[in-house]
Amino acid sequence: MRKYSIATLEGDGIGPEVAQATIRVLREACGDMLDFQMLEGGAGHYQKSGECLPEDSFTACRDADAILHGAAGIPGVVYPDGTEVGNDLHLRLRFRLDLYANVRPIKLLPGVTSPLRGFEGGGIDYVIIRENTEGLYASRGAGVLLRGEMASDTLVVTRKGTERVAEFAFNLARQRNGALRDGKRRVTVCDKANILRTYAFFRQVCDEVHARHPDVEIDYAYADAITVHMVKRPDFYDVIVAENMFGDIISDLGAATAGGMGISPSGEIGDHHALFQGAHGSAPDIAGQDAASPMATVLSGVMMLRWLAQRHGDARLGEAADRIEKASETVLGRGIAVPRDLGGDARCSEVATALCRALA
Ligand code: ATP
């Protein structure tokens, strides 16, 4: 029976707690199909060694079947230019392994209260695809700071980068069942094509890719306007594709409408590698207290299983993913173990225990 190696970076803050909880749940659902390889990395490791991502950790991530990450970052642990060391862990993996599609499902599960009145469990279900390797963040570490008087970073949009992320978005839309409101398969291009040439080019390339997918509707929204639509009519959306920074911003807004950062998963996916982590950071304010929600990381684990299942044609992993998702709906929907950020009082480890029981 094939086994899958999972390069695991627990990181800092709540990272180890949510990663350990997720490993327990994944083991319960998958038995010994997964082999977790624990690796060093993060801001704490940088403090000890001067390296955020040691080369042997990188090599292990590159050679593994998938990467699972808790979270990284410690307040005040920054590089000389003021940027955070913790973020650098997944940014390095993102760029070196070319993880160009950042997939952020926005799904309101049963038992989770949305701040949007009128939307209940199951009433929000769309996916944001954030371009992950270029856009405004492409120039990270390479912007210009001139004599303490001016600073600039360059917004980069390439044909290749846009084509592949748009292709990813249209292919995803074809695998889904369409928007909840009208059942239409739809890709919404989020940009500011009315203001900058880069975004007009992004839209033009998305249009060209759309020509290869006539069965999916294309729709456009300016980045400012979409923040209103995501609050007022989230059920209109099916798949949204956005430039890196816009995708970063709107996916946090989307997460807030579906229960917050503690329940929002993400997958950073390339053609050959993928990294899965909750959408939240290392939450230093609650670290080490067993108070975090493991749900975002657990649901990222579900995404990991589905990605592996598709890639290797292994139905067992897809079934395990379905079972964990169902267990999550049971545990939250019936109020068996509701984490604190969702209004309950369950500890991180208690949520993991409840998920394992529901699976068993
Ligand atoms: P980053 O810049 O890395 O995204 P951040 O400091 O902006 O990090 P988080 O670390 O995600 O943001 O924390 C934001 C808030 O959300 C904090 O109050 C934190 O306690 C809370 N939070 C984040 N993740 C969780 C979680 N898994 N469970 C419960 N609360 C969480």
Boltz pocket constraint, residues with backbone or C-beta under 6 A from the ligand:
constraints:
  - pocket:
      binder: B
      contacts: [[A, 14], [A, 18], [A, 72], [A, 73], [A, 261], [A, 262], [A, 263], [A, 278], [A, 279], [A, 280], [A, 281], [A, 282], [A, 283], [A, 284], [A, 285], [A, 286], [A, 291], [A, 292], [A, 293], [A, 294], [A, 296], [A, 341]]
      max_distance: 6.0
